[in-house]
Amino acid sequence: MAWIDYLPSDAIPEDQRVDDPDNIIQVHGVNAPVMKQHFELYAQLMRRPGPLTLVQREMVAVVVSSMNGCHY
């Protein structure tokens, strides 16, 4: 798996920061507008009403991450 550096929150323009400290989101800090768009997509996929509960969605994410060898 590739290693991608990420910027600390204080190095990201304040208007483009997101309220989520997870590395998977912050890795996009090198391109803050993309980070904000990715977070908004993530929030829509994970938090809006749908056939799966939040716990089920998180379980799917954990399984996929594990299969991909992700460390997060």
N, CA, C and O atoms as a Tripos MOL2 file, in Angstrom:
@<TRIPOS>MOLECULE
protein
  288   287    72     0     0
PROTEIN
NO_CHARGES

@<TRIPOS>ATOM
      1 N           0.8340   -1.1830    0.0000 N.3       1 MET1
      2 CA          0.0000    0.0000    0.0000 C.3       1 MET1
      3 C           0.8770    1.2440    0.0000 C.2       1 MET1
      4 O           1.9140    1.2870    0.6620 O.2       1 MET1
      5 N           0.4590    2.2320   -0.7330 N.am      2 ALA2
      6 CA          1.2160    3.4820   -0.8230 C.3       2 ALA2
      7 C           1.1020    4.2670    0.4680 C.2       2 ALA2
      8 O           0.1110    4.1530    1.1900 O.2       2 ALA2
      9 N           2.1110    5.0580    0.7530 N.am      3 TRP3
     10 CA          2.0910    5.9430    1.9120 C.3       3 TRP3
     11 C           1.9090    7.3540    1.4010 C.2       3 TRP3
     12 O           2.6620    7.8100    0.5410 O.2       3 TRP3
     13 N           0.9330    8.0350    1.9150 N.am      4 ILE4
     14 CA          0.6550    9.4030    1.4920 C.3       4 ILE4
     15 C           0.7270   10.2900    2.7220 C.2       4 ILE4
     16 O           0.0200   10.0560    3.7020 O.2       4 ILE4
     17 N           1.5730   11.3020    2.6770 N.am      5 ASP5
     18 CA          1.6440   12.2520    3.7780 C.3       5 ASP5
     19 C           0.3710   13.0870    3.8280 C.2       5 ASP5
     20 O          -0.3090   13.2700    2.8180 O.2       5 ASP5
     21 N           0.0660   13.5800    4.9970 N.am      6 TYR6
     22 CA         -1.0590   14.4920    5.1220 C.3       6 TYR6
     23 C          -0.6500   15.6880    5.9610 C.2       6 TYR6
     24 O           0.2700   15.6210    6.7760 O.2       6 TYR6
     25 N          -1.3600   16.7820    5.7390 N.am      7 LEU7
     26 CA         -1.0530   18.0180    6.4410 C.3       7 LEU7
     27 C          -1.7650   18.0520    7.7840 C.2       7 LEU7
     28 O          -2.8800   17.5440    7.9030 O.2       7 LEU7
     29 N          -1.1450   18.6370    8.7880 N.am      8 PRO8
     30 CA         -1.8740   18.8480   10.0370 C.3       8 PRO8
     31 C          -2.9940   19.8690    9.7960 C.2       8 PRO8
     32 O          -2.8950   20.7110    8.9040 O.2       8 PRO8
     33 N          -4.0380   19.7830   10.5860 N.am      9 SER9
     34 CA         -5.2110   20.6510   10.3810 C.3       9 SER9
     35 C          -4.8630   22.1320   10.3180 C.2       9 SER9
     36 O          -5.4440   22.8780    9.5290 O.2       9 SER9
     37 N          -3.9100   22.5610   11.1520 N.am     10 ASP10
     38 CA         -3.5920   23.9970   11.1600 C.3      10 ASP10
     39 C          -2.8630   24.4670    9.9060 C.2      10 ASP10
     40 O          -2.6950   25.6710    9.7100 O.2      10 ASP10
     41 N          -2.4290   23.5470    9.0590 N.am     11 ALA11
     42 CA         -1.7850   23.9130    7.7920 C.3      11 ALA11
     43 C          -2.7850   23.9820    6.6340 C.2      11 ALA11
     44 O          -2.4270   24.3380    5.5110 O.2      11 ALA11
     45 N          -4.0270   23.6410    6.9210 N.am     12 ILE12
     46 CA         -5.0850   23.6680    5.9080 C.3      12 ILE12
     47 C          -5.8660   24.9600    6.0880 C.2      12 ILE12
     48 O          -6.1880   25.3250    7.2190 O.2      12 ILE12
     49 N          -6.1830   25.6700    4.9910 N.am     13 PRO13
     50 CA         -6.9560   26.9020    5.1250 C.3      13 PRO13
     51 C          -8.2250   26.6660    5.9480 C.2      13 PRO13
     52 O          -8.9340   25.6800    5.7450 O.2      13 PRO13
     53 N          -8.4980   27.5700    6.8640 N.am     14 GLU14
     54 CA         -9.5910   27.3780    7.8190 C.3      14 GLU14
     55 C         -10.9320   27.1160    7.1380 C.2      14 GLU14
     56 O         -11.7110   26.2940    7.6220 O.2      14 GLU14
     57 N         -11.2180   27.7940    6.0330 N.am     15 ASP15
     58 CA        -12.5070   27.6200    5.3660 C.3      15 ASP15
     59 C         -12.6170   26.2880    4.6290 C.2      15 ASP15
     60 O         -13.6890   25.9470    4.1280 O.2      15 ASP15
     61 N         -11.5210   25.5310    4.5570 N.am     16 GLN16
     62 CA        -11.5470   24.2460    3.8650 C.3      16 GLN16
     63 C         -11.3090   23.0630    4.7990 C.2      16 GLN16
     64 O         -11.2040   21.9260    4.3410 O.2      16 GLN16
     65 N         -11.2240   23.3170    6.0890 N.am     17 ARG17
     66 CA        -11.0510   22.2440    7.0630 C.3      17 ARG17
     67 C         -12.3610   21.4780    7.2380 C.2      17 ARG17
     68 O         -13.4500   22.0040    7.0070 O.2      17 ARG17
     69 N         -12.2200   20.2380    7.6470 N.am     18 VAL18
     70 CA        -13.3960   19.4280    7.9600 C.3      18 VAL18
     71 C         -13.3020   18.9880    9.4140 C.2      18 VAL18
     72 O         -12.2120   18.8880    9.9760 O.2      18 VAL18
     73 N         -14.4400   18.7300   10.0040 N.am     19 ASP19
     74 CA        -14.4940   18.3370   11.4090 C.3      19 ASP19
     75 C         -14.3920   16.8220   11.5270 C.2      19 ASP19
     76 O         -15.3170   16.1600   11.9970 O.2      19 ASP19
     77 N         -13.2630   16.2880   11.0960 N.am     20 ASP20
     78 CA        -13.0390   14.8450   11.1690 C.3      20 ASP20
     79 C         -11.5390   14.6000   11.1550 C.2      20 ASP20
     80 O         -10.8830   14.8530   10.1440 O.2      20 ASP20
     81 N         -10.9870   14.1140   12.2550 N.am     21 PRO21
     82 CA         -9.5360   13.9420   12.3510 C.3      21 PRO21
     83 C          -9.0110   12.6500   11.7310 C.2      21 PRO21
     84 O          -7.8070   12.4000   11.7860 O.2      21 PRO21
     85 N          -9.8750   11.8210   11.1430 N.am     22 ASP22
     86 CA         -9.4230   10.5460   10.5970 C.3      22 ASP22
     87 C          -8.3990   10.7360    9.4890 C.2      22 ASP22
     88 O          -8.5450   11.6210    8.6460 O.2      22 ASP22
     89 N          -7.3830    9.9170    9.4910 N.am     23 ASN23
     90 CA         -6.3310   10.0150    8.4810 C.3      23 ASN23
     91 C          -6.8760    9.8550    7.0680 C.2      23 ASN23
     92 O          -6.3790   10.4980    6.1430 O.2      23 ASN23
     93 N          -7.8780    9.0180    6.8850 N.am     24 ILE24
     94 CA         -8.4100    8.7980    5.5360 C.3      24 ILE24
     95 C          -8.9880   10.0900    4.9610 C.2      24 ILE24
     96 O          -8.9710   10.2830    3.7460 O.2      24 ILE24
     97 N          -9.4880   10.9570    5.8000 N.am     25 ILE25
     98 CA         -9.9880   12.2500    5.3380 C.3      25 ILE25
     99 C          -8.8350   13.2440    5.2340 C.2      25 ILE25
    100 O          -8.7010   13.9340    4.2230 O.2      25 ILE25
    101 N          -8.0130   13.3210    6.2610 N.am     26 GLN26
    102 CA         -6.9420   14.3060    6.3130 C.3      26 GLN26
    103 C          -5.8790   14.0970    5.2490 C.2      26 GLN26
    104 O          -5.1550   15.0340    4.9120 O.2      26 GLN26
    105 N          -5.7690   12.8830    4.7100 N.am     27 VAL27
    106 CA         -4.7680   12.6330    3.6790 C.3      27 VAL27
    107 C          -4.9930   13.5450    2.4680 C.2      27 VAL27
    108 O          -4.0660   13.8270    1.7080 O.2      27 VAL27
    109 N          -6.2280   13.9950    2.3050 N.am     28 HIS28
    110 CA         -6.5330   14.8960    1.1930 C.3      28 HIS28
    111 C          -6.1640   16.3410    1.4880 C.2      28 HIS28
    112 O          -6.3820   17.2130    0.6460 O.2      28 HIS28
    113 N          -5.6160   16.6130    2.6550 N.am     29 GLY29
    114 CA         -5.2730   17.9780    3.0370 C.3      29 GLY29
    115 C          -4.2880   18.6440    2.1080 C.2      29 GLY29
    116 O          -4.2360   19.8720    2.0400 O.2      29 GLY29
    117 N          -3.4990   17.8530    1.3860 N.am     30 VAL30
    118 CA         -2.5710   18.4450    0.4310 C.3      30 VAL30
    119 C          -3.3250   19.1340   -0.7070 C.2      30 VAL30
    120 O          -2.7680   19.9760   -1.4110 O.2      30 VAL30
    121 N          -4.5960   18.7680   -0.8770 N.am     31 ASN31
    122 CA         -5.4780   19.4250   -1.8340 C.3      31 ASN31
    123 C          -6.7940   19.6680   -1.1020 C.2      31 ASN31
    124 O          -7.7610   18.9260   -1.2790 O.2      31 ASN31
    125 N          -6.8190   20.7130   -0.2790 N.am     32 ALA32
    126 CA         -7.9220   20.9470    0.6480 C.3      32 ALA32
    127 C          -9.3140   20.9740   -0.0030 C.2      32 ALA32
    128 O         -10.2500   20.4330    0.5870 O.2      32 ALA32
    129 N          -9.4960   21.5710   -1.1780 N.am     33 PRO33
    130 CA        -10.8360   21.5280   -1.7750 C.3      33 PRO33
    131 C         -11.3050   20.0990   -2.0340 C.2      33 PRO33
    132 O         -12.4850   19.7890   -1.8690 O.2      33 PRO33
    133 N         -10.3860   19.2350   -2.4370 N.am     34 VAL34
    134 CA        -10.7390   17.8280   -2.6620 C.3      34 VAL34
    135 C         -11.0680   17.1540   -1.3340 C.2      34 VAL34
    136 O         -11.9940   16.3470   -1.2580 O.2      34 VAL34
    137 N         -10.3100   17.4850   -0.2840 N.am     35 MET35
    138 CA        -10.5740   16.9170    1.0300 C.3      35 MET35
    139 C         -11.9990   17.2480    1.4670 C.2      35 MET35
    140 O         -12.7230   16.3790    1.9520 O.2      35 MET35
    141 N         -12.3890   18.4860    1.2960 N.am     36 LYS36
    142 CA        -13.7290   18.9010    1.7100 C.3      36 LYS36
    143 C         -14.7970   18.1680    0.8900 C.2      36 LYS36
    144 O         -15.8100   17.7380    1.4430 O.2      36 LYS36
    145 N         -14.5840   18.0240   -0.3960 N.am     37 GLN37
    146 CA        -15.5310   17.3030   -1.2440 C.3      37 GLN37
    147 C         -15.5980   15.8250   -0.8560 C.2      37 GLN37
    148 O         -16.6820   15.2420   -0.8230 O.2      37 GLN37
    149 N         -14.4520   15.2190   -0.5640 N.am     38 HIS38
    150 CA        -14.4190   13.8170   -0.1600 C.3      38 HIS38
    151 C         -15.1650   13.6270    1.1540 C.2      38 HIS38
    152 O         -15.9210   12.6680    1.3110 O.2      38 HIS38
    153 N         -14.9540   14.5390    2.0970 N.am     39 PHE39
    154 CA        -15.6450   14.4400    3.3730 C.3      39 PHE39
    155 C         -17.1520   14.5670    3.1860 C.2      39 PHE39
    156 O         -17.9150   13.8270    3.8070 O.2      39 PHE39
    157 N         -17.5890   15.4920    2.3410 N.am     40 GLU40
    158 CA        -19.0230   15.6720    2.1080 C.3      40 GLU40
    159 C         -19.6270   14.4230    1.4630 C.2      40 GLU40
    160 O         -20.7390   14.0270    1.8100 O.2      40 GLU40
    161 N         -18.9090   13.8040    0.5310 N.am     41 LEU41
    162 CA        -19.3680   12.5490   -0.0690 C.3      41 LEU41
    163 C         -19.4430   11.4540    0.9920 C.2      41 LEU41
    164 O         -20.4360   10.7330    1.0810 O.2      41 LEU41
    165 N         -18.3880   11.3370    1.7930 N.am     42 TYR42
    166 CA        -18.3640   10.3470    2.8740 C.3      42 TYR42
    167 C         -19.5560   10.5480    3.8160 C.2      42 TYR42
    168 O         -20.2290    9.5850    4.1830 O.2      42 TYR42
    169 N         -19.8110   11.7870    4.2030 N.am     43 ALA43
    170 CA        -20.9120   12.0690    5.1140 C.3      43 ALA43
    171 C         -22.2440   11.6640    4.5000 C.2      43 ALA43
    172 O         -23.0980   11.1050    5.1870 O.2      43 ALA43
    173 N         -22.4290   11.9380    3.2250 N.am     44 GLN44
    174 CA        -23.6700   11.5360    2.5480 C.3      44 GLN44
    175 C         -23.8170   10.0180    2.5140 C.2      44 GLN44
    176 O         -24.8980    9.4920    2.7820 O.2      44 GLN44
    177 N         -22.7540    9.3260    2.1930 N.am     45 LEU45
    178 CA        -22.8120    7.8670    2.0930 C.3      45 LEU45
    179 C         -23.0090    7.1930    3.4410 C.2      45 LEU45
    180 O         -23.7330    6.2030    3.5450 O.2      45 LEU45
    181 N         -22.3700    7.7240    4.4640 N.am     46 MET46
    182 CA        -22.3820    7.0590    5.7600 C.3      46 MET46
    183 C         -23.5090    7.5210    6.6840 C.2      46 MET46
    184 O         -23.9340    6.7580    7.5520 O.2      46 MET46
    185 N         -23.9890    8.7120    6.5260 N.am     47 ARG47
    186 CA        -24.8960    9.2650    7.5290 C.3      47 ARG47
    187 C         -26.3330    9.4920    7.0850 C.2      47 ARG47
    188 O         -27.2180    9.6580    7.9250 O.2      47 ARG47
    189 N         -26.5760    9.5010    5.7910 N.am     48 ARG48
    190 CA        -27.9570    9.7410    5.3650 C.3      48 ARG48
    191 C         -28.7920    8.4700    5.5570 C.2      48 ARG48
    192 O         -28.2340    7.3780    5.6620 O.2      48 ARG48
    193 N         -30.1050    8.5990    5.6020 N.am     49 PRO49
    194 CA        -30.9570    7.4250    5.7500 C.3      49 PRO49
    195 C         -30.7730    6.4570    4.5840 C.2      49 PRO49
    196 O         -30.5620    6.8760    3.4460 O.2      49 PRO49
    197 N         -30.8510    5.1840    4.8720 N.am     50 GLY50
    198 CA        -30.7160    4.1710    3.8370 C.3      50 GLY50
    199 C         -31.0060    2.7990    4.3970 C.2      50 GLY50
    200 O         -31.3640    2.6710    5.5680 O.2      50 GLY50
    201 N         -30.8560    1.7600    3.5740 N.am     51 PRO51
    202 CA        -31.2030    0.4100    4.0060 C.3      51 PRO51
    203 C         -30.2280   -0.1880    5.0270 C.2      51 PRO51
    204 O         -30.5760   -1.1420    5.7230 O.2      51 PRO51
    205 N         -29.0290    0.3530    5.1220 N.am     52 LEU52
    206 CA        -28.0480   -0.1540    6.0750 C.3      52 LEU52
    207 C         -27.9140    0.8050    7.2490 C.2      52 LEU52
    208 O         -27.9900    2.0230    7.0830 O.2      52 LEU52
    209 N         -27.7140    0.2420    8.4400 N.am     53 THR53
    210 CA        -27.4610    1.0820    9.6040 C.3      53 THR53
    211 C         -26.0330    1.6170    9.5240 C.2      53 THR53
    212 O         -25.2270    1.1420    8.7240 O.2      53 THR53
    213 N         -25.7310    2.6050   10.3550 N.am     54 LEU54
    214 CA        -24.3740    3.1360   10.4040 C.3      54 LEU54
    215 C         -23.3830    2.0410   10.7830 C.2      54 LEU54
    216 O         -22.2930    1.9680   10.2170 O.2      54 LEU54
    217 N         -23.7540    1.1950   11.7330 N.am     55 VAL55
    218 CA        -22.8790    0.0950   12.1490 C.3      55 VAL55
    219 C         -22.6080   -0.8480   10.9740 C.2      55 VAL55
    220 O         -21.4680   -1.2660   10.7700 O.2      55 VAL55
    221 N         -23.6260   -1.1810   10.2150 N.am     56 GLN56
    222 CA        -23.4360   -2.0540    9.0470 C.3      56 GLN56
    223 C         -22.5390   -1.3890    8.0060 C.2      56 GLN56
    224 O         -21.6950   -2.0540    7.4070 O.2      56 GLN56
    225 N         -22.7080   -0.1140    7.7880 N.am     57 ARG57
    226 CA        -21.8660    0.6090    6.8220 C.3      57 ARG57
    227 C         -20.4100    0.6180    7.2820 C.2      57 ARG57
    228 O         -19.4950    0.4300    6.4810 O.2      57 ARG57
    229 N         -20.2070    0.8410    8.5830 N.am     58 GLU58
    230 CA        -18.8420    0.8200    9.1240 C.3      58 GLU58
    231 C         -18.2380   -0.5770    8.9920 C.2      58 GLU58
    232 O         -17.0470   -0.7120    8.7080 O.2      58 GLU58
    233 N         -19.0480   -1.6150    9.1960 N.am     59 MET59
    234 CA        -18.5430   -2.9870    9.0580 C.3      59 MET59
    235 C         -18.0990   -3.2600    7.6200 C.2      59 MET59
    236 O         -17.0590   -3.8810    7.3970 O.2      59 MET59
    237 N         -18.8770   -2.8010    6.6580 N.am     60 VAL60
    238 CA        -18.4930   -2.9560    5.2520 C.3      60 VAL60
    239 C         -17.1700   -2.2310    4.9980 C.2      60 VAL60
    240 O         -16.2880   -2.7690    4.3290 O.2      60 VAL60
    241 N         -17.0300   -1.0270    5.5240 N.am     61 ALA61
    242 CA        -15.7950   -0.2560    5.3380 C.3      61 ALA61
    243 C         -14.5960   -0.9710    5.9630 C.2      61 ALA61
    244 O         -13.5150   -0.9970    5.3750 O.2      61 ALA61
    245 N         -14.7820   -1.5480    7.1460 N.am     62 VAL62
    246 CA        -13.6900   -2.2660    7.8080 C.3      62 VAL62
    247 C         -13.2760   -3.4920    7.0050 C.2      62 VAL62
    248 O         -12.0840   -3.7530    6.8430 O.2      62 VAL62
    249 N         -14.2360   -4.2350    6.5110 N.am     63 VAL63
    250 CA        -13.9180   -5.4370    5.7180 C.3      63 VAL63
    251 C         -13.1790   -5.0550    4.4390 C.2      63 VAL63
    252 O         -12.1720   -5.6740    4.0970 O.2      63 VAL63
    253 N         -13.6660   -4.0510    3.7390 N.am     64 VAL64
    254 CA        -13.0160   -3.6170    2.5000 C.3      64 VAL64
    255 C         -11.6090   -3.1060    2.7870 C.2      64 VAL64
    256 O         -10.6730   -3.4260    2.0550 O.2      64 VAL64
    257 N         -11.4540   -2.3180    3.8430 N.am     65 SER65
    258 CA        -10.1380   -1.8060    4.2000 C.3      65 SER65
    259 C          -9.1830   -2.9530    4.5300 C.2      65 SER65
    260 O          -8.0210   -2.9390    4.1250 O.2      65 SER65
    261 N          -9.6750   -3.9300    5.2570 N.am     66 SER66
    262 CA         -8.8530   -5.0900    5.6020 C.3      66 SER66
    263 C          -8.4370   -5.8550    4.3570 C.2      66 SER66
    264 O          -7.2770   -6.2400    4.2130 O.2      66 SER66
    265 N          -9.3830   -6.0730    3.4630 N.am     67 MET67
    266 CA         -9.0680   -6.8020    2.2210 C.3      67 MET67
    267 C          -8.0490   -6.0490    1.3690 C.2      67 MET67
    268 O          -7.2560   -6.6580    0.6500 O.2      67 MET67
    269 N          -8.0780   -4.7090    1.4570 N.am     68 ASN68
    270 CA         -7.1220   -3.8750    0.7020 C.3      68 ASN68
    271 C          -5.8140   -3.6780    1.4220 C.2      68 ASN68
    272 O          -4.9080   -3.0380    0.8880 O.2      68 ASN68
    273 N          -5.6890   -4.2160    2.6370 N.am     69 GLY69
    274 CA         -4.4520   -4.0880    3.3940 C.3      69 GLY69
    275 C          -4.2220   -2.6970    3.9610 C.2      69 GLY69
    276 O          -3.0820   -2.3100    4.2200 O.2      69 GLY69
    277 N          -5.3080   -1.9390    4.1560 N.am     70 CYS70
    278 CA         -5.1890   -0.5860    4.6980 C.3      70 CYS70
    279 C          -4.8620   -0.6440    6.1880 C.2      70 CYS70
    280 O          -5.3670   -1.5140    6.8970 O.2      70 CYS70
    281 N          -4.0340    0.2600    6.6610 N.am     71 HIS71
    282 CA         -3.6550    0.2720    8.0640 C.3      71 HIS71
    283 C          -4.6320    1.0580    8.9160 C.2      71 HIS71
    284 O          -4.5370    1.0050   10.1420 O.2      71 HIS71
    285 N          -5.5370    1.7620    8.3380 N.am     72 TYR72
    286 CA         -6.5020    2.5280    9.1260 C.3      72 TYR72
    287 C          -7.7230    1.6810    9.3480 C.2      72 TYR72
    288 O          -8.6730    2.1250    9.9920 O.2      72 TYR72
@<TRIPOS>BOND
     1     1     2 1
     2     2     3 1
     3     3     4 2
     4     3     5 am
     5     5     6 1
     6     6     7 1
     7     7     8 2
     8     7     9 am
     9     9    10 1
    10    10    11 1
    11    11    12 2
    12    11    13 am
    13    13    14 1
    14    14    15 1
    15    15    16 2
    16    15    17 am
    17    17    18 1
    18    18    19 1
    19    19    20 2
    20    19    21 am
    21    21    22 1
    22    22    23 1
    23    23    24 2
    24    23    25 am
    25    25    26 1
    26    26    27 1
    27    27    28 2
    28    27    29 am
    29    29    30 1
    30    30    31 1
    31    31    32 2
    32    31    33 am
    33    33    34 1
    34    34    35 1
    35    35    36 2
    36    35    37 am
    37    37    38 1
    38    38    39 1
    39    39    40 2
    40    39    41 am
    41    41    42 1
    42    42    43 1
    43    43    44 2
    44    43    45 am
    45    45    46 1
    46    46    47 1
    47    47    48 2
    48    47    49 am
    49    49    50 1
    50    50    51 1
    51    51    52 2
    52    51    53 am
    53    53    54 1
    54    54    55 1
    55    55    56 2
    56    55    57 am
    57    57    58 1
    58    58    59 1
    59    59    60 2
    60    59    61 am
    61    61    62 1
    62    62    63 1
    63    63    64 2
    64    63    65 am
    65    65    66 1
    66    66    67 1
    67    67    68 2
    68    67    69 am
    69    69    70 1
    70    70    71 1
    71    71    72 2
    72    71    73 am
    73    73    74 1
    74    74    75 1
    75    75    76 2
    76    75    77 am
    77    77    78 1
    78    78    79 1
    79    79    80 2
    80    79    81 am
    81    81    82 1
    82    82    83 1
    83    83    84 2
    84    83    85 am
    85    85    86 1
    86    86    87 1
    87    87    88 2
    88    87    89 am
    89    89    90 1
    90    90    91 1
    91    91    92 2
    92    91    93 am
    93    93    94 1
    94    94    95 1
    95    95    96 2
    96    95    97 am
    97    97    98 1
    98    98    99 1
    99    99   100 2
   100    99   101 am
   101   101   102 1
   102   102   103 1
   103   103   104 2
   104   103   105 am
   105   105   106 1
   106   106   107 1
   107   107   108 2
   108   107   109 am
   109   109   110 1
   110   110   111 1
   111   111   112 2
   112   111   113 am
   113   113   114 1
   114   114   115 1
   115   115   116 2
   116   115   117 am
   117   117   118 1
   118   118   119 1
   119   119   120 2
   120   119   121 am
   121   121   122 1
   122   122   123 1
   123   123   124 2
   124   123   125 am
   125   125   126 1
   126   126   127 1
   127   127   128 2
   128   127   129 am
   129   129   130 1
   130   130   131 1
   131   131   132 2
   132   131   133 am
   133   133   134 1
   134   134   135 1
   135   135   136 2
   136   135   137 am
   137   137   138 1
   138   138   139 1
   139   139   140 2
   140   139   141 am
   141   141   142 1
   142   142   143 1
   143   143   144 2
   144   143   145 am
   145   145   146 1
   146   146   147 1
   147   147   148 2
   148   147   149 am
   149   149   150 1
   150   150   151 1
   151   151   152 2
   152   151   153 am
   153   153   154 1
   154   154   155 1
   155   155   156 2
   156   155   157 am
   157   157   158 1
   158   158   159 1
   159   159   160 2
   160   159   161 am
   161   161   162 1
   162   162   163 1
   163   163   164 2
   164   163   165 am
   165   165   166 1
   166   166   167 1
   167   167   168 2
   168   167   169 am
   169   169   170 1
   170   170   171 1
   171   171   172 2
   172   171   173 am
   173   173   174 1
   174   174   175 1
   175   175   176 2
   176   175   177 am
   177   177   178 1
   178   178   179 1
   179   179   180 2
   180   179   181 am
   181   181   182 1
   182   182   183 1
   183   183   184 2
   184   183   185 am
   185   185   186 1
   186   186   187 1
   187   187   188 2
   188   187   189 am
   189   189   190 1
   190   190   191 1
   191   191   192 2
   192   191   193 am
   193   193   194 1
   194   194   195 1
   195   195   196 2
   196   195   197 am
   197   197   198 1
   198   198   199 1
   199   199   200 2
   200   199   201 am
   201   201   202 1
   202   202   203 1
   203   203   204 2
   204   203   205 am
   205   205   206 1
   206   206   207 1
   207   207   208 2
   208   207   209 am
   209   209   210 1
   210   210   211 1
   211   211   212 2
   212   211   213 am
   213   213   214 1
   214   214   215 1
   215   215   216 2
   216   215   217 am
   217   217   218 1
   218   218   219 1
   219   219   220 2
   220   219   221 am
   221   221   222 1
   222   222   223 1
   223   223   224 2
   224   223   225 am
   225   225   226 1
   226   226   227 1
   227   227   228 2
   228   227   229 am
   229   229   230 1
   230   230   231 1
   231   231   232 2
   232   231   233 am
   233   233   234 1
   234   234   235 1
   235   235   236 2
   236   235   237 am
   237   237   238 1
   238   238   239 1
   239   239   240 2
   240   239   241 am
   241   241   242 1
   242   242   243 1
   243   243   244 2
   244   243   245 am
   245   245   246 1
   246   246   247 1
   247   247   248 2
   248   247   249 am
   249   249   250 1
   250   250   251 1
   251   251   252 2
   252   251   253 am
   253   253   254 1
   254   254   255 1
   255   255   256 2
   256   255   257 am
   257   257   258 1
   258   258   259 1
   259   259   260 2
   260   259   261 am
   261   261   262 1
   262   262   263 1
   263   263   264 2
   264   263   265 am
   265   265   266 1
   266   266   267 1
   267   267   268 2
   268   267   269 am
   269   269   270 1
   270   270   271 1
   271   271   272 2
   272   271   273 am
   273   273   274 1
   274   274   275 1
   275   275   276 2
   276   275   277 am
   277   277   278 1
   278   278   279 1
   279   279   280 2
   280   279   281 am
   281   281   282 1
   282   282   283 1
   283   283   284 2
   284   283   285 am
   285   285   286 1
   286   286   287 1
   287   287   288 2
@<TRIPOS>SUBSTRUCTURE
     1 MET1         2 RESIDUE 1 A MET
     2 ALA2         6 RESIDUE 1 A ALA
     3 TRP3        10 RESIDUE 1 A TRP
     4 ILE4        14 RESIDUE 1 A ILE
     5 ASP5        18 RESIDUE 1 A ASP
     6 TYR6        22 RESIDUE 1 A TYR
     7 LEU7        26 RESIDUE 1 A LEU
     8 PRO8        30 RESIDUE 1 A PRO
     9 SER9        34 RESIDUE 1 A SER
    10 ASP10       38 RESIDUE 1 A ASP
    11 ALA11       42 RESIDUE 1 A ALA
    12 ILE12       46 RESIDUE 1 A ILE
    13 PRO13       50 RESIDUE 1 A PRO
    14 GLU14       54 RESIDUE 1 A GLU
    15 ASP15       58 RESIDUE 1 A ASP
    16 GLN16       62 RESIDUE 1 A GLN
    17 ARG17       66 RESIDUE 1 A ARG
    18 VAL18       70 RESIDUE 1 A VAL
    19 ASP19       74 RESIDUE 1 A ASP
    20 ASP20       78 RESIDUE 1 A ASP
    21 PRO21       82 RESIDUE 1 A PRO
    22 ASP22       86 RESIDUE 1 A ASP
    23 ASN23       90 RESIDUE 1 A ASN
    24 ILE24       94 RESIDUE 1 A ILE
    25 ILE25       98 RESIDUE 1 A ILE
    26 GLN26      102 RESIDUE 1 A GLN
    27 VAL27      106 RESIDUE 1 A VAL
    28 HIS28      110 RESIDUE 1 A HIS
    29 GLY29      114 RESIDUE 1 A GLY
    30 VAL30      118 RESIDUE 1 A VAL
    31 ASN31      122 RESIDUE 1 A ASN
    32 ALA32      126 RESIDUE 1 A ALA
    33 PRO33      130 RESIDUE 1 A PRO
    34 VAL34      134 RESIDUE 1 A VAL
    35 MET35      138 RESIDUE 1 A MET
    36 LYS36      142 RESIDUE 1 A LYS
    37 GLN37      146 RESIDUE 1 A GLN
    38 HIS38      150 RESIDUE 1 A HIS
    39 PHE39      154 RESIDUE 1 A PHE
    40 GLU40      158 RESIDUE 1 A GLU
    41 LEU41      162 RESIDUE 1 A LEU
    42 TYR42      166 RESIDUE 1 A TYR
    43 ALA43      170 RESIDUE 1 A ALA
    44 GLN44      174 RESIDUE 1 A GLN
    45 LEU45      178 RESIDUE 1 A LEU
    46 MET46      182 RESIDUE 1 A MET
    47 ARG47      186 RESIDUE 1 A ARG
    48 ARG48      190 RESIDUE 1 A ARG
    49 PRO49      194 RESIDUE 1 A PRO
    50 GLY50      198 RESIDUE 1 A GLY
    51 PRO51      202 RESIDUE 1 A PRO
    52 LEU52      206 RESIDUE 1 A LEU
    53 THR53      210 RESIDUE 1 A THR
    54 LEU54      214 RESIDUE 1 A LEU
    55 VAL55      218 RESIDUE 1 A VAL
    56 GLN56      222 RESIDUE 1 A GLN
    57 ARG57      226 RESIDUE 1 A ARG
    58 GLU58      230 RESIDUE 1 A GLU
    59 MET59      234 RESIDUE 1 A MET
    60 VAL60      238 RESIDUE 1 A VAL
    61 ALA61      242 RESIDUE 1 A ALA
    62 VAL62      246 RESIDUE 1 A VAL
    63 VAL63      250 RESIDUE 1 A VAL
    64 VAL64      254 RESIDUE 1 A VAL
    65 SER65      258 RESIDUE 1 A SER
    66 SER66      262 RESIDUE 1 A SER
    67 MET67      266 RESIDUE 1 A MET
    68 ASN68      270 RESIDUE 1 A ASN
    69 GLY69      274 RESIDUE 1 A GLY
    70 CYS70      278 RESIDUE 1 A CYS
    71 HIS71      282 RESIDUE 1 A HIS
    72 TYR72      286 RESIDUE 1 A TYR
